[in-house]
Amino acid sequence: MKGIVLRGAVGFGAAIVVAALALAAIRFFSDGPIAVLPGGPMSGPHASGPFPEFDTPPGGLIELQVEGWRPSSRTVIGFLHDGNLYVPAVRAESKWWPKQVLENPGVFVRHMGSLYKRRASRVTDPLLMSSLRETVTATERLSSEIFTAQTTWYFRLDPM
């Protein structure tokens, strides 16, 4: 009986390892994020014009590629405020990508299939942060606490 349980546990563990490796490979070699899961580098035509308006002003979901030793991408909320593009990083201190953006501010944004090269800069002005919090909580019908928390950082994405 112990042998059957042991073989079952080993088989289950092996299946979990194989599934984790397969997911890591899919994420690494994917063309951008997969829904809420981070993905690999993004492809698409490079756009040089201004960032397009969102279907539902002032914002919506965009894909953000962070540069660095291993480029990775994720789906984030993007919104326009006073003509500038912003993204919030909820619980930023516990995530890899906001810290990477501080070290290497060059990012790509993919929206409507086109890539936009941008330079990310963290917003530190309290008045602007307050205004951004109001804008994003009006845009996203999510709990306003996550966007107003001190652990949420905001980045302005300027054209390069």
trRosetta pair geometry for C-beta under 8 A, 3 or more apart (Angstrom, degrees):
i j d omega theta_ij theta_ji phi_ij phi_ji
1 4 5.9 -53 -155 31 35 110
1 5 6.6 30 152 -13 67 106
2 5 5.8 -58 -150 40 35 110
2 6 6.0 35 153 -21 69 109
3 6 5.6 -54 -142 38 29 111
3 7 6.2 28 158 -16 65 107
4 7 5.9 -54 -145 38 28 108
4 8 6.3 29 154 -19 62 109
5 8 5.7 -57 -149 38 29 113
5 9 6.3 29 154 -19 65 106
6 9 5.8 -54 -146 36 30 110
6 10 6.3 29 155 -16 65 107
7 10 5.7 -54 -144 39 31 110
7 11 6.1 33 155 -19 64 108
8 11 5.7 -55 -145 38 29 112
8 12 6.2 30 155 -20 64 107
9 12 5.7 -53 -146 36 30 112
9 13 6.3 31 154 -18 63 107
10 13 5.7 -55 -147 38 30 112
10 14 6.3 31 154 -20 64 106
11 14 5.7 -54 -146 36 30 111
11 15 6.4 33 154 -21 64 105
12 15 5.7 -53 -150 33 31 113
12 16 6.6 31 152 -19 63 103
13 16 5.7 -54 -151 33 33 111
13 17 6.5 32 152 -18 65 105
14 17 5.7 -53 -149 36 34 112
14 18 6.3 33 154 -18 67 106
15 18 5.8 -54 -145 38 31 110
15 19 6.2 31 155 -19 65 108
16 19 5.7 -55 -146 38 30 111
16 20 6.3 31 155 -20 65 107
17 20 5.8 -55 -147 36 29 110
17 21 6.4 27 156 -16 64 107
18 21 5.9 -57 -148 39 29 110
18 22 6.3 30 154 -20 64 108
19 22 5.7 -55 -146 37 30 112
19 23 6.3 30 156 -19 65 106
20 23 5.8 -54 -147 37 30 111
20 24 6.3 31 154 -19 64 106
21 24 5.6 -53 -146 36 32 112
21 25 6.4 31 155 -18 65 105
22 25 5.8 -55 -148 37 31 110
22 26 6.3 31 154 -19 65 106
23 26 5.7 -53 -145 37 31 111
23 27 6.3 31 156 -18 65 107
23 37 7.9 -106 -175 -158 104 153
24 27 5.8 -56 -147 38 29 111
24 28 6.1 26 157 -19 65 110
25 28 5.8 -57 -142 38 29 109
25 29 6.1 -1 168 6 66 114
26 29 6.6 -73 -139 51 21 90
26 30 5.9 39 160 -50 63 108
26 34 7.1 5 137 -29 108 158
27 30 5.8 -45 -141 8 24 119
27 34 6.8 -108 -103 12 70 119
27 37 6.0 -104 -104 147 112 116
27 38 6.2 55 -165 92 121 69
27 39 5.4 -134 -158 -115 64 51
27 40 6.7 137 147 -37 50 79
28 40 5.2 67 175 -75 30 113
29 40 5.8 38 -95 -20 5 155
30 33 7.5 66 108 -129 133 8
30 34 5.6 -76 -159 -47 169 106
30 39 4.0 -79 83 -154 121 116
30 40 5.1 151 57 19 60 97
31 39 7.2 -2 81 148 19 138
31 40 7.0 -35 -84 71 22 99
31 41 7.7 -35 -134 93 50 56
31 42 6.2 78 176 -134 68 50
31 43 5.3 -57 -147 23 113 99
32 39 4.9 58 128 80 27 140
32 40 7.2 -50 -32 66 18 58
32 41 7.8 -40 -66 126 52 24
32 42 4.2 49 -77 -101 95 94
32 43 7.8 -115 -33 21 97 60
32 63 5.2 -3 -159 -170 123 153
32 65 7.4 -85 -112 -72 76 104
32 73 4.8 -67 -140 96 58 153
32 110 6.3 -69 -107 40 139 155
33 36 7.6 -43 168 -174 122 6
33 37 6.3 166 -167 85 83 52
33 38 5.7 -64 -112 -136 94 29
33 39 4.1 -166 -92 5 29 106
33 63 5.7 -164 19 -132 107 104
33 73 5.0 -124 -38 113 82 91
33 74 5.0 90 -82 -128 138 29
33 75 4.7 -141 88 -29 152 82
34 37 4.6 -11 67 63 90 108
34 39 5.4 116 -16 -72 75 117
35 75 7.0 -71 164 4 24 147
36 75 6.5 -86 -105 49 40 119
38 72 5.1 21 170 168 123 117
38 73 6.5 155 -163 79 73 42
38 74 4.6 -39 -104 -81 81 92
38 97 7.9 -176 -108 -53 136 129
39 42 7.8 84 94 -72 114 78
39 72 7.0 155 81 -164 32 72
39 73 5.0 -26 67 64 83 97
39 74 7.4 158 19 -79 70 44
40 71 7.2 66 -175 97 59 87
40 72 6.7 -62 -117 -119 30 57
40 73 6.7 3 89 16 20 101
41 65 6.2 61 -137 -147 57 136
41 71 4.5 51 -83 99 95 130
41 72 7.8 -71 -61 -88 53 22
41 73 6.7 119 -120 -27 20 113
42 63 6.1 127 -88 125 149 132
42 65 5.0 -127 9 -58 109 134
42 73 5.2 89 -41 -77 102 158
42 108 6.1 -153 54 105 119 132
42 110 4.9 -127 168 -39 156 140
42 115 6.3 158 108 -96 115 114
43 115 7.7 -82 179 -44 20 133
44 110 5.8 110 26 -130 150 115
44 113 5.4 -176 -147 171 131 59
44 114 5.8 -166 141 -119 123 23
44 115 4.8 144 74 -29 102 94
45 113 7.3 33 31 135 92 90
45 114 5.5 -42 77 -119 86 79
45 115 6.9 -174 89 20 34 86
46 114 7.3 93 -151 -171 12 83
46 115 5.1 -43 -103 73 58 102
46 116 7.9 129 -159 -88 63 30
46 117 7.0 12 -152 -24 110 100
47 114 4.0 48 -32 165 123 132
47 115 6.6 166 12 69 80 43
47 116 5.4 -34 64 -82 104 78
50 159 7.6 -79 -114 -58 53 138
51 80 7.7 179 97 -88 123 110
51 85 5.2 20 50 -53 171 135
51 109 7.3 1 -117 89 121 143
51 111 7.0 57 -159 45 92 147
51 116 5.8 42 -95 -132 88 170
51 157 8.0 82 -62 99 153 112
51 159 7.8 -153 -31 -67 94 98
52 111 6.5 -159 46 113 102 124
52 112 6.2 -11 48 16 147 145
53 57 6.6 -35 -174 -80 103 97
53 80 7.4 -53 -128 -11 61 155
54 57 5.8 143 65 -87 98 45
54 58 6.7 86 36 161 130 25
54 59 5.3 144 -28 -131 166 19
54 60 4.6 159 -157 4 127 108
54 78 7.6 174 -78 94 126 94
54 79 7.5 -40 -19 -121 152 54
54 80 6.9 -161 -4 -3 108 109
55 60 6.4 34 39 -39 88 157
56 59 7.7 -28 90 71 78 31
56 60 5.9 105 50 -67 92 113
57 80 7.1 -53 -144 49 85 116
58 79 4.9 61 113 -169 96 97
58 80 4.8 -127 -176 58 93 78
58 81 6.7 69 161 -71 148 61
58 135 6.0 -49 64 -172 149 107
58 138 7.8 52 22 89 111 108
58 139 5.6 -87 56 -87 84 120
59 77 6.3 65 140 175 133 84
59 78 5.4 -162 -155 101 108 51
59 79 2.7 -66 -57 -99 145 75
59 80 6.2 176 -72 7 82 63
59 135 7.8 88 -9 149 125 101
59 136 7.3 -17 39 -113 153 68
59 139 4.6 18 46 -157 106 152
59 140 7.8 -41 83 -44 117 85
60 77 7.5 -128 147 -145 15 66
60 78 6.7 -12 67 60 50 82
60 79 7.7 120 1 -85 37 69
60 139 7.8 -128 -60 178 43 117
61 75 5.6 4 -171 -177 113 104
61 76 7.3 152 -149 80 66 28
61 77 6.4 -53 -97 -100 55 49
61 78 7.2 84 -165 17 14 86
62 75 7.5 163 84 -152 31 60
62 76 6.2 -27 66 67 78 77
62 77 7.7 70 21 -176 82 12
62 78 3.8 17 6 -5 128 135
62 87 7.3 -102 58 -91 119 118
62 109 5.5 -3 161 -167 132 101
62 110 6.9 158 -178 71 80 49
62 111 4.9 -36 -125 -80 102 101
63 73 5.6 23 174 176 101 120
63 74 7.2 173 -152 88 65 26
63 75 5.7 -40 -98 -96 69 61
63 76 7.6 118 -124 20 21 76
63 109 7.0 140 77 -162 56 50
63 110 4.1 -14 64 55 113 101
63 111 7.4 -175 27 -64 75 54
64 73 6.4 167 85 -151 40 71
64 74 5.8 -20 60 62 89 75
64 75 7.8 136 16 -117 79 14
64 76 4.9 0 1 16 126 125
64 78 7.8 151 -58 -66 107 111
64 87 6.3 42 -70 -110 149 172
64 97 7.8 100 108 174 119 144
64 107 6.0 -11 -169 177 90 130
64 108 7.5 152 -159 82 43 52
64 109 5.9 -16 -103 -105 66 71
65 71 5.8 18 178 -179 104 109
65 72 7.2 -178 -147 96 65 26
65 73 4.2 -33 -93 -91 74 96
65 107 6.1 155 77 -168 59 73
65 108 4.1 0 51 56 116 99
65 109 7.7 -149 20 -69 78 27
65 110 7.2 62 -19 -16 106 101
66 71 6.7 175 85 -147 51 61
66 72 5.8 -8 53 61 96 74
66 73 7.3 172 12 -89 67 41
66 74 7.7 11 -7 10 106 100
66 97 4.8 -163 -35 -145 160 96
66 100 5.0 79 165 100 133 128
66 101 5.8 -88 -128 -67 111 83
66 104 7.6 108 178 81 80 105
66 107 5.9 -28 -102 -114 48 98
67 71 5.5 -23 -119 -100 46 94
67 100 7.7 -175 73 154 46 110
67 104 5.0 -109 87 131 98 130
67 106 5.0 1 16 86 146 93
67 107 6.5 -141 -6 -92 89 46
67 108 7.8 95 -51 -8 93 87
68 71 6.6 148 42 -80 66 49
68 72 8.0 -27 47 12 111 85
68 100 4.8 -60 -56 -163 150 119
68 103 7.0 63 -108 86 110 118
68 104 5.1 172 -81 36 75 146
72 97 7.1 -113 81 -91 111 107
73 108 7.9 -47 -101 74 110 101
73 110 7.7 12 -152 12 140 121
74 97 6.5 -94 10 -53 138 165
76 87 4.9 41 131 -158 137 124
76 88 7.6 -175 -178 59 108 56
76 89 7.7 -32 -136 -88 134 64
77 87 6.5 145 80 -142 58 72
77 88 6.1 -2 67 36 112 95
77 136 6.6 94 126 -147 138 109
77 139 7.3 134 -177 108 122 128
77 140 6.0 -36 -129 -60 150 135
78 85 5.9 -8 -173 -168 109 100
78 86 7.1 153 -155 78 59 42
78 87 5.3 -35 -98 -85 68 89
78 109 7.0 86 -96 -151 153 130
78 111 7.2 -84 56 -82 156 130
78 157 7.7 -37 -135 20 111 141
79 85 7.6 151 79 -150 28 56
79 86 5.8 -27 66 63 77 91
79 87 7.9 139 18 -88 69 43
79 135 5.9 163 130 137 142 113
79 136 5.7 -172 17 -93 153 75
79 139 5.1 -118 -105 -47 139 171
80 83 6.7 2 -175 -116 106 13
80 84 6.9 150 -152 72 64 32
80 85 6.0 -36 -95 -93 68 57
80 86 7.6 144 -107 16 19 82
81 84 6.0 -32 68 62 70 84
81 86 5.6 -2 17 2 114 129
81 131 6.8 131 -173 129 136 104
81 132 5.9 -97 -29 -104 172 74
81 135 5.0 -90 -93 -60 116 177
84 156 5.4 -13 160 -151 131 108
84 157 7.7 151 174 54 83 57
84 158 7.1 -31 -143 -86 105 75
85 109 7.2 -34 145 -68 154 175
85 118 7.2 -78 74 -124 132 151
85 156 7.2 117 78 -163 54 58
85 157 4.5 -46 94 61 108 103
85 158 8.0 177 47 -72 91 33
86 123 7.3 1 -132 -29 120 138
86 132 5.8 -113 149 -136 167 122
86 135 7.9 85 55 87 138 137
86 136 7.8 -99 101 -64 120 113
86 154 5.6 -2 -172 -175 119 104
86 155 6.6 155 -154 80 65 46
86 156 5.5 -36 -96 -100 80 57
86 157 6.9 177 -93 7 25 84
87 120 7.9 -45 40 -125 113 117
87 154 7.3 163 82 -153 38 59
87 155 5.3 -12 58 58 86 98
87 157 6.5 48 -4 -29 102 119
88 132 7.5 152 -76 149 100 116
88 136 5.7 55 -28 -129 135 167
88 147 5.9 -39 -146 -130 170 88
88 152 5.4 -4 -173 -178 112 110
88 153 7.2 150 -159 81 59 42
88 154 5.4 -33 -101 -98 67 74
88 155 7.9 170 -94 17 20 73
89 92 3.9 71 113 -93 113 103
89 95 6.5 -139 -180 57 108 141
89 97 7.1 -153 -128 90 126 98
89 98 4.2 112 165 -76 166 125
89 152 6.7 161 77 -158 50 58
89 153 4.5 -9 55 60 107 92
89 154 7.5 -168 15 -79 76 25
89 155 6.7 53 -20 -13 109 107
90 146 5.2 6 -136 168 129 105
90 147 7.1 -62 -92 -84 101 54
90 149 7.6 69 -147 50 77 120
90 151 7.3 48 -175 110 50 93
90 152 5.1 -18 -110 -107 53 96
91 94 4.9 -29 156 39 103 111
91 95 6.3 106 103 -25 82 104
91 146 8.0 -47 -29 -156 87 93
91 149 7.8 8 -69 91 62 141
91 151 5.0 11 -110 139 45 126
91 152 7.2 -8 -28 -78 36 63
92 95 5.8 -73 -147 38 36 107
92 98 4.0 -10 -159 26 101 171
92 99 7.9 143 165 -41 86 70
92 151 6.2 -179 26 168 74 66
92 152 6.6 111 -17 -138 102 26
92 153 3.9 13 -33 7 165 112
93 98 7.8 -55 -62 73 29 135
93 151 5.9 -87 13 -146 105 92
94 151 7.7 12 0 -172 98 127
95 98 5.6 79 81 9 106 98
95 99 7.5 179 95 -1 62 92
96 99 6.3 -78 -165 43 36 106
96 100 6.0 30 151 -22 76 114
97 100 5.4 -56 -143 37 37 114
97 101 6.3 41 158 -24 69 101
98 101 5.6 -51 -149 32 34 114
98 102 6.8 38 151 -21 64 100
98 122 7.9 75 -171 -94 100 115
98 153 5.5 109 -151 55 144 140
98 155 7.5 -161 -129 -44 87 125
99 102 5.7 -49 -155 30 36 113
99 103 6.7 29 150 -12 65 105
100 103 5.7 -59 -152 41 36 108
100 104 6.2 -29 168 40 72 97
101 104 7.0 -81 -129 70 24 59
101 105 6.0 57 178 -113 68 52
101 107 6.5 -3 -121 -59 102 124
101 120 4.8 -43 -173 90 118 146
101 122 7.7 124 110 -58 112 91
101 155 6.3 -39 144 -105 152 154
102 105 7.3 16 -129 -73 17 82
102 122 6.4 3 -95 -30 94 127
105 119 5.1 43 130 -166 112 73
105 120 4.7 -150 -160 57 82 72
105 121 6.3 22 -145 -71 141 60
106 117 7.2 -18 -164 -167 91 93
106 118 7.8 147 -155 83 46 44
106 119 6.3 -30 -95 -104 53 67
106 120 7.8 -139 -51 12 6 86
106 160 7.0 29 -124 -75 88 154
107 117 7.9 152 85 -157 42 49
107 118 5.3 -27 71 71 88 92
107 119 7.5 143 23 -109 80 18
107 120 5.1 46 0 -27 128 116
107 157 6.6 -77 68 -127 125 110
108 115 5.1 -18 -171 -163 117 105
108 116 6.9 141 -161 69 62 44
108 117 6.0 -34 -102 -98 73 54
108 118 7.2 140 -112 21 22 83
109 115 7.2 141 73 -156 42 52
109 116 4.6 -22 62 60 95 101
109 118 5.5 31 -9 -1 110 131
109 157 6.1 74 -44 167 137 157
110 113 7.1 -15 -177 -145 97 9
110 114 6.9 172 -146 83 64 32
110 115 5.3 -29 -92 -94 80 66
110 116 7.6 173 -84 15 30 75
111 114 6.6 -27 67 59 61 80
111 116 6.9 -8 23 1 101 120
116 159 7.4 -75 178 -108 103 79
117 159 7.4 69 86 -155 72 60
117 160 4.8 -67 125 38 105 119
118 157 3.9 16 166 -179 149 96
118 158 6.2 136 -162 65 84 32
118 159 6.3 -59 -110 -96 68 31
118 160 6.3 178 -127 -21 15 93
119 157 7.3 148 65 -156 36 51
119 158 5.0 -29 60 65 91 91
119 159 7.6 6 14 100 88 16
119 160 5.0 114 -34 -79 98 93
120 155 4.4 -2 -166 179 104 130
120 156 7.2 150 -151 74 52 43
120 157 5.5 -20 -93 -98 72 71
120 158 8.0 172 -82 20 23 72
121 155 6.6 144 67 -156 29 75
121 156 5.3 -19 61 56 87 93
121 158 6.9 11 6 1 109 113
122 153 5.8 -42 -140 -177 107 118
122 154 7.2 113 -158 78 60 50
122 155 5.7 -45 -94 -98 50 74
123 128 5.6 -122 -169 108 122 121
123 129 5.7 157 124 -77 116 82
123 132 6.5 99 92 -15 167 157
123 153 7.6 153 46 -179 77 69
123 154 4.2 -22 36 87 124 103
123 155 6.8 -159 -9 -94 85 19
123 156 5.9 96 -62 -26 99 96
124 129 7.6 -22 -167 -46 13 122
125 128 4.0 58 84 18 113 112
125 129 6.4 176 86 -16 56 85
126 129 5.6 -55 -142 37 31 113
126 130 6.4 35 158 -23 64 103
127 130 5.8 -51 -152 31 30 112
127 131 6.6 27 151 -14 62 106
128 131 5.6 -57 -151 39 35 111
128 132 6.2 36 151 -21 68 105
129 132 5.6 -53 -144 37 32 112
129 133 6.3 38 154 -23 65 103
129 154 6.1 173 -120 21 79 134
130 133 5.8 -51 -150 31 30 113
130 134 6.8 30 152 -17 61 103
131 134 5.8 -53 -153 34 33 112
131 135 6.4 33 151 -19 65 106
132 135 5.6 -55 -148 37 34 112
132 136 6.2 24 159 -13 69 107
132 154 5.0 52 130 -125 160 165
133 136 6.2 -57 -140 41 27 102
133 137 6.1 20 162 -13 64 111
133 144 7.6 79 172 -169 95 95
133 147 5.5 149 -142 133 77 98
133 148 4.9 78 -160 -95 136 75
133 152 7.9 110 -102 91 98 136
134 137 6.2 -61 -142 41 25 104
134 138 6.3 23 158 -17 62 110
135 138 5.9 -63 -152 37 27 108
135 139 6.2 24 153 -20 65 111
136 139 5.4 -53 -142 38 35 113
136 140 5.9 -3 170 16 72 107
136 147 5.0 -161 99 -157 123 148
137 140 6.7 -62 -124 60 27 81
137 142 7.6 -109 -130 63 63 72
137 144 4.1 35 -132 -115 136 97
137 147 5.3 -167 -65 67 88 143
137 148 7.1 5 -56 -43 135 100
140 147 7.3 143 59 -50 125 144
142 146 6.5 -45 131 44 119 125
142 147 7.3 111 84 -24 109 113
143 146 5.4 83 85 -3 97 99
144 147 5.8 -68 -158 47 50 102
144 148 5.6 30 152 -10 84 118
145 148 6.1 -69 -135 48 28 99
145 149 6.2 49 162 -50 65 97
146 149 6.1 -32 -146 1 28 118
146 152 6.6 107 155 -67 57 132
147 152 5.6 169 -146 174 34 175
148 152 7.1 55 28 35 8 137
149 152 5.1 103 65 -8 81 99
